[in-house]
Amino acid sequence: KAGVTQTPRYLIKTRGQQVTLSCSPISGHRSVSWYQQTPGQGLQFLFEYFSETQRNKGNFPGRFSGRQFSNSRSEMNVSTLELGDSALYLCASSNGTGAFSGANVLTFGAGSRLTVL
Amino acid sequence: AQTVTQSQPEMSVQEAETVTLSCTYDTSESDYYLFWYKQPPSRQMILVIRQEAYKQQNATENRFSVNFQKAAKSFSLKISDSQLGDAAMYFCAYRYTGTASKLTFGTGTRLQVTL
């Protein structure tokens, strides 16, 4: 069974540009979550999608957005990049169903390393 | 708001020895899960072990076990017979059982394994 696939693995952008990151979840998983990892702030939750709907959102500015497609693949977009957006962006998938979906284990991808110059 | 605290930024253990990583958390919820994730240099976050708050029995996975003290809100990870491949960042994480809840991570403990 293929794991969570994130593309691209590495990318370099300049301030003011925008970036789109992609995440393909494990087959059958309908929930996709995104996390930002930086040395200063650690791991922070960005948002979670389930069946093309955003179910939860972290405390990030509106420059950070995401979406999920009917095949459960997800993209996140960061517009007007700032130096502080340099980070490892991690995607995780889970079954996500049920009223107690918090019990489901998240399986992470290897991440996309974004550098903003 | 839930918080997770890992007070040991770095730990070191000799191969074949045992090491314990500490974690405390704060929550007003009664139904939640606690996790230990491992992040090696390859960056991929790997689940090590999971503990449901309602289960009194401590979880174990081969060489990995936890000491879950719900009243004290403590959740430590014990690694027995440490191996070189155990070297990594270890993150303690909390997740409320409700729908669409997020993982809240601690700041991590870097574990070195020496010969």
Chai-1 contact restraints between the chains, C-beta under 6 A:
chainA,res_idxA,chainB,res_idxB,connection_type,confidence,min_distance_angstrom,max_distance_angstrom,comment,restraint_id
A,G42,B,T107,contact,1.0,0.0,6.0,A-B,restraint_1
A,L43,B,F105,contact,1.0,0.0,6.0,A-B,restraint_2
A,F45,B,K102,contact,1.0,0.0,6.0,A-B,restraint_3
A,E48,B,A100,contact,1.0,0.0,6.0,A-B,restraint_4
A,R55,B,A100,contact,1.0,0.0,6.0,A-B,restraint_5
A,N56,B,A100,contact,1.0,0.0,6.0,A-B,restraint_6
A,N56,B,K102,contact,1.0,0.0,6.0,A-B,restraint_7
A,A99,B,T99,contact,1.0,0.0,6.0,A-B,restraint_8
A,F100,B,T97,contact,1.0,0.0,6.0,A-B,restraint_9
A,S101,B,T99,contact,1.0,0.0,6.0,A-B,restraint_10
A,G102,B,R95,contact,1.0,0.0,6.0,A-B,restraint_11
A,G102,B,Y96,contact,1.0,0.0,6.0,A-B,restraint_12
A,G102,B,T97,contact,1.0,0.0,6.0,A-B,restraint_13
A,G102,B,G98,contact,1.0,0.0,6.0,A-B,restraint_14
A,G102,B,S101,contact,1.0,0.0,6.0,A-B,restraint_15
A,A103,B,T97,contact,1.0,0.0,6.0,A-B,restraint_16
A,V105,B,L47,contact,1.0,0.0,6.0,A-B,restraint_17
A,F108,B,M45,contact,1.0,0.0,6.0,A-B,restraint_18
A,A110,B,R43,contact,1.0,0.0,6.0,A-B,restraint_19
A,A110,B,Q44,contact,1.0,0.0,6.0,A-B,restraint_20
A,G111,B,R43,contact,1.0,0.0,6.0,A-B,restraint_21
